Amino acid sequence: MSDLSQPAVAHAPHPLPRAVPPGIRWSAASSAFQVEGARAEGGRGRSVWDDFVDAPGRVVDGSTADPGPDSYHRFRDDVDLARGLGIDRYRFGISWVRVLPEGSGAPNPAGLDYYSRLVDALLEAGITPFPTLYHWDLPVSLEAAGGWLNRETALRFRDYAQVVAAHLGDRVRHWYTINEPAMTTLQGYGNGTLAPGRTELFAALPTAHHQLLAHGLGLQALREAGAAQVGLTNNHTHVRPLSDSVEDLTAAGV
């Protein structure tokens, strides 16, 4: 049994248990809207999540994610914490509206510079950057034109991916395009529990197709910029059959 009377050593690395096989990589992940704060700084535009959290009653306690962890100003502290944890990969979100405040058009130099400095800090710390281009924060201008129900949004995502890849592709080789597209379709457009808060029910299904199209177009743009790995972040649910009947086993995909 451990001697709990002994004070812990500050920032002491914790040895990995021997049961962990060699070659395992340790990662951490965040999304831009959840950690950056600074929603009205650095030339950033507005996303559907800005509208969502600013609408009275949408969030139980009225939280707006600003300042939140304030990673926009304190990213170097975050990198130091990640290094102290011993992780070797960090999946972070890139805010579409920090790069392209109106969803398209001229890039925002301050936004691109922020992510460039974050990438450099991670590399200096020996941590592989794994950016996610889209973690649910669609620009409000694109949502006003139909959002993910509009096929044009996939084309604008391709343009956005090209801008980011041109700025970071010399140092970033591993990318995620879209985070959990099923949840954008179900909760963002189907039942309205997440931004943009639409309740289209089955009429939300085109958003799944358009996000997958955006992934394919973004993948092409990233590969053209030298990406080694490009993935899509999915969330999976383990389904158990209600009984051992053939019908229930088939329905559960067993």
C-alpha angles and dihedrals in degrees: 000000000000120000100242091185091075114091116243117249110244114249092354111162115247113229114235116248113260090238091071108097120231117264096041111139121214119216143174129201140199139165126238097238094047098052112020104068112179091106093169099036137092096023093297117164128213126276131195088263091059089056091043098053093041092056110096113249097016094103117041097224096029094248115165102187089246120147090356110149087341093224091163088071100024104041092124089058088050091052090050090052091049091051090049090053090055096236118154100196132046123192109201131169126246112214111231090207093050089057099034107018093193095038092255139024127059117010121242108243093202092055094048090047091053092056091043091056091047091052091049092050091051093049091048088053092051093250120134111231116229107183122195111211097202127028100166098288101122115180111257091232091061092045089053088057092053102286115219089349086071117076090212089071089070089056092049089051089055090053091048091050090052092053094050094043092051090055102039105020093094089067106020118073102163123065145170117207108194131010117227100330091186090065093050088054097042103035102021100044106008108051101002100234092127132039130322083031098214123156104208096138109191091358086071092072096094087066089068092055094046093050091051089049089051090051091054094047092045091048090056092050093049094047091051087056092054103268114168097195131021122178144171118232109232130179118215132202124210108227120201122198117246090227141350092267118126090241094054094043090052092047090052092049093241 
